[in-house]
Amino acid sequence: MLNFRRLKQDFAPTMLKEGKGLFERKAVTSAKILKMSAQTVRLSCRVSGNYDNAYHCEIEIDRKESMTVDSDCDCPHKYDCHHIAAFLFF
């Protein structure tokens, strides 16, 4: 079981607030598991942004430690952005 409280520690408070807003507006779409092992899980999704933009996000999480191993988003922030934060709320 992933520990959401621990995962949130990687994000700035403003990114979490904006991410929660995106989640509440149901901006997260097409979430899926890309790869899963005993140690990690890699997840992918699309998040609708402003001005009809959609962003592709991926996050790899250490399942035992509930820590981000790697994350990527095709938005200007690249990683630990509000799109990935919205994905975590999802």
Chimera marker file (.cmm) of the C-alpha trace (Angstrom):
<marker_set name="trace">
<marker id="1" x="0.000" y="0.000" z="0.000" r="1" g="1" b="0" radius="0.5"/>
<marker id="2" x="1.411" y="3.371" z="-0.995" r="1" g="1" b="0" radius="0.5"/>
<marker id="3" x="1.673" y="6.087" z="1.637" r="1" g="1" b="0" radius="0.5"/>
<marker id="4" x="0.208" y="9.240" z="0.080" r="1" g="1" b="0" radius="0.5"/>
<marker id="5" x="1.418" y="11.471" z="2.924" r="1" g="1" b="0" radius="0.5"/>
<marker id="6" x="4.988" y="10.376" z="2.303" r="1" g="1" b="0" radius="0.5"/>
<marker id="7" x="4.691" y="10.790" z="-1.490" r="1" g="1" b="0" radius="0.5"/>
<marker id="8" x="3.434" y="14.381" z="-1.062" r="1" g="1" b="0" radius="0.5"/>
<marker id="9" x="6.676" y="15.400" z="0.666" r="1" g="1" b="0" radius="0.5"/>
<marker id="10" x="8.432" y="15.625" z="-2.719" r="1" g="1" b="0" radius="0.5"/>
<marker id="11" x="6.189" y="18.503" z="-3.837" r="1" g="1" b="0" radius="0.5"/>
<marker id="12" x="6.100" y="22.201" z="-2.999" r="1" g="1" b="0" radius="0.5"/>
<marker id="13" x="2.890" y="23.273" z="-1.199" r="1" g="1" b="0" radius="0.5"/>
<marker id="14" x="1.804" y="25.408" z="-4.182" r="1" g="1" b="0" radius="0.5"/>
<marker id="15" x="2.206" y="22.464" z="-6.557" r="1" g="1" b="0" radius="0.5"/>
<marker id="16" x="0.090" y="20.305" z="-4.252" r="1" g="1" b="0" radius="0.5"/>
<marker id="17" x="-2.610" y="22.971" z="-4.038" r="1" g="1" b="0" radius="0.5"/>
<marker id="18" x="-2.740" y="23.392" z="-7.828" r="1" g="1" b="0" radius="0.5"/>
<marker id="19" x="-2.626" y="19.614" z="-8.280" r="1" g="1" b="0" radius="0.5"/>
<marker id="20" x="-5.545" y="19.128" z="-5.918" r="1" g="1" b="0" radius="0.5"/>
<marker id="21" x="-7.511" y="21.700" z="-7.931" r="1" g="1" b="0" radius="0.5"/>
<marker id="22" x="-6.793" y="19.808" z="-11.156" r="1" g="1" b="0" radius="0.5"/>
<marker id="23" x="-7.855" y="16.560" z="-9.508" r="1" g="1" b="0" radius="0.5"/>
<marker id="24" x="-11.094" y="18.103" z="-8.237" r="1" g="1" b="0" radius="0.5"/>
<marker id="25" x="-11.862" y="19.388" z="-11.755" r="1" g="1" b="0" radius="0.5"/>
<marker id="26" x="-11.403" y="15.804" z="-13.001" r="1" g="1" b="0" radius="0.5"/>
<marker id="27" x="-8.474" y="16.809" z="-15.211" r="1" g="1" b="0" radius="0.5"/>
<marker id="28" x="-6.698" y="13.446" z="-14.789" r="1" g="1" b="0" radius="0.5"/>
<marker id="29" x="-7.543" y="11.060" z="-17.619" r="1" g="1" b="0" radius="0.5"/>
<marker id="30" x="-6.348" y="7.717" z="-18.986" r="1" g="1" b="0" radius="0.5"/>
<marker id="31" x="-4.345" y="6.632" z="-15.916" r="1" g="1" b="0" radius="0.5"/>
<marker id="32" x="-2.627" y="3.275" z="-16.217" r="1" g="1" b="0" radius="0.5"/>
<marker id="33" x="0.086" y="1.071" z="-14.761" r="1" g="1" b="0" radius="0.5"/>
<marker id="34" x="3.033" y="0.807" z="-17.145" r="1" g="1" b="0" radius="0.5"/>
<marker id="35" x="5.247" y="-1.524" z="-15.145" r="1" g="1" b="0" radius="0.5"/>
<marker id="36" x="5.056" y="-3.153" z="-11.759" r="1" g="1" b="0" radius="0.5"/>
<marker id="37" x="7.552" y="-5.221" z="-9.833" r="1" g="1" b="0" radius="0.5"/>
<marker id="38" x="7.947" y="-6.161" z="-6.185" r="1" g="1" b="0" radius="0.5"/>
<marker id="39" x="10.084" y="-3.029" z="-5.687" r="1" g="1" b="0" radius="0.5"/>
<marker id="40" x="8.538" y="-0.352" z="-7.919" r="1" g="1" b="0" radius="0.5"/>
<marker id="41" x="5.465" y="0.675" z="-9.845" r="1" g="1" b="0" radius="0.5"/>
<marker id="42" x="5.549" y="2.994" z="-12.874" r="1" g="1" b="0" radius="0.5"/>
<marker id="43" x="2.320" y="4.860" z="-13.627" r="1" g="1" b="0" radius="0.5"/>
<marker id="44" x="1.248" y="7.009" z="-16.560" r="1" g="1" b="0" radius="0.5"/>
<marker id="45" x="-1.610" y="9.425" z="-17.204" r="1" g="1" b="0" radius="0.5"/>
<marker id="46" x="-2.794" y="12.428" z="-19.169" r="1" g="1" b="0" radius="0.5"/>
<marker id="47" x="-3.784" y="15.609" z="-17.390" r="1" g="1" b="0" radius="0.5"/>
<marker id="48" x="-5.813" y="18.361" z="-19.019" r="1" g="1" b="0" radius="0.5"/>
<marker id="49" x="-4.276" y="21.760" z="-18.466" r="1" g="1" b="0" radius="0.5"/>
<marker id="50" x="-5.105" y="25.326" z="-19.351" r="1" g="1" b="0" radius="0.5"/>
<marker id="51" x="-5.986" y="26.421" z="-22.880" r="1" g="1" b="0" radius="0.5"/>
<marker id="52" x="-6.972" y="22.917" z="-24.017" r="1" g="1" b="0" radius="0.5"/>
<marker id="53" x="-3.450" y="21.571" z="-23.417" r="1" g="1" b="0" radius="0.5"/>
<marker id="54" x="-2.991" y="17.983" z="-22.286" r="1" g="1" b="0" radius="0.5"/>
<marker id="55" x="0.157" y="16.750" z="-20.582" r="1" g="1" b="0" radius="0.5"/>
<marker id="56" x="1.594" y="13.252" z="-20.402" r="1" g="1" b="0" radius="0.5"/>
<marker id="57" x="2.940" y="12.362" z="-16.958" r="1" g="1" b="0" radius="0.5"/>
<marker id="58" x="4.820" y="9.371" z="-15.616" r="1" g="1" b="0" radius="0.5"/>
<marker id="59" x="5.890" y="8.598" z="-12.088" r="1" g="1" b="0" radius="0.5"/>
<marker id="60" x="7.871" y="5.665" z="-10.716" r="1" g="1" b="0" radius="0.5"/>
<marker id="61" x="7.358" y="4.906" z="-7.045" r="1" g="1" b="0" radius="0.5"/>
<marker id="62" x="9.309" y="2.705" z="-4.658" r="1" g="1" b="0" radius="0.5"/>
<marker id="63" x="6.479" y="0.555" z="-3.303" r="1" g="1" b="0" radius="0.5"/>
<marker id="64" x="8.123" y="-0.272" z="0.028" r="1" g="1" b="0" radius="0.5"/>
<marker id="65" x="9.334" y="3.225" z="0.901" r="1" g="1" b="0" radius="0.5"/>
<marker id="66" x="6.489" y="5.170" z="-0.813" r="1" g="1" b="0" radius="0.5"/>
<marker id="67" x="9.056" y="7.488" z="-2.364" r="1" g="1" b="0" radius="0.5"/>
<marker id="68" x="9.291" y="8.875" z="-5.871" r="1" g="1" b="0" radius="0.5"/>
<marker id="69" x="12.098" y="7.182" z="-7.799" r="1" g="1" b="0" radius="0.5"/>
<marker id="70" x="11.538" y="9.110" z="-11.034" r="1" g="1" b="0" radius="0.5"/>
<marker id="71" x="8.932" y="11.436" z="-12.487" r="1" g="1" b="0" radius="0.5"/>
<marker id="72" x="8.443" y="13.191" z="-15.784" r="1" g="1" b="0" radius="0.5"/>
<marker id="73" x="5.862" y="15.502" z="-17.325" r="1" g="1" b="0" radius="0.5"/>
<marker id="74" x="5.951" y="17.158" z="-20.729" r="1" g="1" b="0" radius="0.5"/>
<marker id="75" x="4.917" y="20.514" z="-19.217" r="1" g="1" b="0" radius="0.5"/>
<marker id="76" x="7.516" y="23.292" z="-18.719" r="1" g="1" b="0" radius="0.5"/>
<marker id="77" x="8.144" y="22.185" z="-15.088" r="1" g="1" b="0" radius="0.5"/>
<marker id="78" x="9.193" y="18.662" z="-16.249" r="1" g="1" b="0" radius="0.5"/>
<marker id="79" x="8.979" y="16.938" z="-12.825" r="1" g="1" b="0" radius="0.5"/>
<marker id="80" x="7.319" y="17.356" z="-9.415" r="1" g="1" b="0" radius="0.5"/>
<marker id="81" x="4.759" y="19.607" z="-11.088" r="1" g="1" b="0" radius="0.5"/>
<marker id="82" x="1.077" y="20.178" z="-10.375" r="1" g="1" b="0" radius="0.5"/>
<marker id="83" x="0.113" y="17.701" z="-13.104" r="1" g="1" b="0" radius="0.5"/>
<marker id="84" x="1.944" y="14.877" z="-11.333" r="1" g="1" b="0" radius="0.5"/>
<marker id="85" x="0.546" y="16.095" z="-7.999" r="1" g="1" b="0" radius="0.5"/>
<marker id="86" x="-2.966" y="15.838" z="-9.493" r="1" g="1" b="0" radius="0.5"/>
<marker id="87" x="-2.104" y="12.283" z="-10.517" r="1" g="1" b="0" radius="0.5"/>
<marker id="88" x="-1.139" y="11.428" z="-6.936" r="1" g="1" b="0" radius="0.5"/>
<marker id="89" x="-4.483" y="12.767" z="-5.674" r="1" g="1" b="0" radius="0.5"/>
<marker id="90" x="-6.165" y="10.607" z="-8.324" r="1" g="1" b="0" radius="0.5"/>
<link id1="1" id2="2" r="1" g="1" b="0" radius="0.2"/>
<link id1="2" id2="3" r="1" g="1" b="0" radius="0.2"/>
<link id1="3" id2="4" r="1" g="1" b="0" radius="0.2"/>
<link id1="4" id2="5" r="1" g="1" b="0" radius="0.2"/>
<link id1="5" id2="6" r="1" g="1" b="0" radius="0.2"/>
<link id1="6" id2="7" r="1" g="1" b="0" radius="0.2"/>
<link id1="7" id2="8" r="1" g="1" b="0" radius="0.2"/>
<link id1="8" id2="9" r="1" g="1" b="0" radius="0.2"/>
<link id1="9" id2="10" r="1" g="1" b="0" radius="0.2"/>
<link id1="10" id2="11" r="1" g="1" b="0" radius="0.2"/>
<link id1="11" id2="12" r="1" g="1" b="0" radius="0.2"/>
<link id1="12" id2="13" r="1" g="1" b="0" radius="0.2"/>
<link id1="13" id2="14" r="1" g="1" b="0" radius="0.2"/>
<link id1="14" id2="15" r="1" g="1" b="0" radius="0.2"/>
<link id1="15" id2="16" r="1" g="1" b="0" radius="0.2"/>
<link id1="16" id2="17" r="1" g="1" b="0" radius="0.2"/>
<link id1="17" id2="18" r="1" g="1" b="0" radius="0.2"/>
<link id1="18" id2="19" r="1" g="1" b="0" radius="0.2"/>
<link id1="19" id2="20" r="1" g="1" b="0" radius="0.2"/>
<link id1="20" id2="21" r="1" g="1" b="0" radius="0.2"/>
<link id1="21" id2="22" r="1" g="1" b="0" radius="0.2"/>
<link id1="22" id2="23" r="1" g="1" b="0" radius="0.2"/>
<link id1="23" id2="24" r="1" g="1" b="0" radius="0.2"/>
<link id1="24" id2="25" r="1" g="1" b="0" radius="0.2"/>
<link id1="25" id2="26" r="1" g="1" b="0" radius="0.2"/>
<link id1="26" id2="27" r="1" g="1" b="0" radius="0.2"/>
<link id1="27" id2="28" r="1" g="1" b="0" radius="0.2"/>
<link id1="28" id2="29" r="1" g="1" b="0" radius="0.2"/>
<link id1="29" id2="30" r="1" g="1" b="0" radius="0.2"/>
<link id1="30" id2="31" r="1" g="1" b="0" radius="0.2"/>
<link id1="31" id2="32" r="1" g="1" b="0" radius="0.2"/>
<link id1="32" id2="33" r="1" g="1" b="0" radius="0.2"/>
<link id1="33" id2="34" r="1" g="1" b="0" radius="0.2"/>
<link id1="34" id2="35" r="1" g="1" b="0" radius="0.2"/>
<link id1="35" id2="36" r="1" g="1" b="0" radius="0.2"/>
<link id1="36" id2="37" r="1" g="1" b="0" radius="0.2"/>
<link id1="37" id2="38" r="1" g="1" b="0" radius="0.2"/>
<link id1="38" id2="39" r="1" g="1" b="0" radius="0.2"/>
<link id1="39" id2="40" r="1" g="1" b="0" radius="0.2"/>
<link id1="40" id2="41" r="1" g="1" b="0" radius="0.2"/>
<link id1="41" id2="42" r="1" g="1" b="0" radius="0.2"/>
<link id1="42" id2="43" r="1" g="1" b="0" radius="0.2"/>
<link id1="43" id2="44" r="1" g="1" b="0" radius="0.2"/>
<link id1="44" id2="45" r="1" g="1" b="0" radius="0.2"/>
<link id1="45" id2="46" r="1" g="1" b="0" radius="0.2"/>
<link id1="46" id2="47" r="1" g="1" b="0" radius="0.2"/>
<link id1="47" id2="48" r="1" g="1" b="0" radius="0.2"/>
<link id1="48" id2="49" r="1" g="1" b="0" radius="0.2"/>
<link id1="49" id2="50" r="1" g="1" b="0" radius="0.2"/>
<link id1="50" id2="51" r="1" g="1" b="0" radius="0.2"/>
<link id1="51" id2="52" r="1" g="1" b="0" radius="0.2"/>
<link id1="52" id2="53" r="1" g="1" b="0" radius="0.2"/>
<link id1="53" id2="54" r="1" g="1" b="0" radius="0.2"/>
<link id1="54" id2="55" r="1" g="1" b="0" radius="0.2"/>
<link id1="55" id2="56" r="1" g="1" b="0" radius="0.2"/>
<link id1="56" id2="57" r="1" g="1" b="0" radius="0.2"/>
<link id1="57" id2="58" r="1" g="1" b="0" radius="0.2"/>
<link id1="58" id2="59" r="1" g="1" b="0" radius="0.2"/>
<link id1="59" id2="60" r="1" g="1" b="0" radius="0.2"/>
<link id1="60" id2="61" r="1" g="1" b="0" radius="0.2"/>
<link id1="61" id2="62" r="1" g="1" b="0" radius="0.2"/>
<link id1="62" id2="63" r="1" g="1" b="0" radius="0.2"/>
<link id1="63" id2="64" r="1" g="1" b="0" radius="0.2"/>
<link id1="64" id2="65" r="1" g="1" b="0" radius="0.2"/>
<link id1="65" id2="66" r="1" g="1" b="0" radius="0.2"/>
<link id1="66" id2="67" r="1" g="1" b="0" radius="0.2"/>
<link id1="67" id2="68" r="1" g="1" b="0" radius="0.2"/>
<link id1="68" id2="69" r="1" g="1" b="0" radius="0.2"/>
<link id1="69" id2="70" r="1" g="1" b="0" radius="0.2"/>
<link id1="70" id2="71" r="1" g="1" b="0" radius="0.2"/>
<link id1="71" id2="72" r="1" g="1" b="0" radius="0.2"/>
<link id1="72" id2="73" r="1" g="1" b="0" radius="0.2"/>
<link id1="73" id2="74" r="1" g="1" b="0" radius="0.2"/>
<link id1="74" id2="75" r="1" g="1" b="0" radius="0.2"/>
<link id1="75" id2="76" r="1" g="1" b="0" radius="0.2"/>
<link id1="76" id2="77" r="1" g="1" b="0" radius="0.2"/>
<link id1="77" id2="78" r="1" g="1" b="0" radius="0.2"/>
<link id1="78" id2="79" r="1" g="1" b="0" radius="0.2"/>
<link id1="79" id2="80" r="1" g="1" b="0" radius="0.2"/>
<link id1="80" id2="81" r="1" g="1" b="0" radius="0.2"/>
<link id1="81" id2="82" r="1" g="1" b="0" radius="0.2"/>
<link id1="82" id2="83" r="1" g="1" b="0" radius="0.2"/>
<link id1="83" id2="84" r="1" g="1" b="0" radius="0.2"/>
<link id1="84" id2="85" r="1" g="1" b="0" radius="0.2"/>
<link id1="85" id2="86" r="1" g="1" b="0" radius="0.2"/>
<link id1="86" id2="87" r="1" g="1" b="0" radius="0.2"/>
<link id1="87" id2="88" r="1" g="1" b="0" radius="0.2"/>
<link id1="88" id2="89" r="1" g="1" b="0" radius="0.2"/>
<link id1="89" id2="90" r="1" g="1" b="0" radius="0.2"/>
</marker_set>
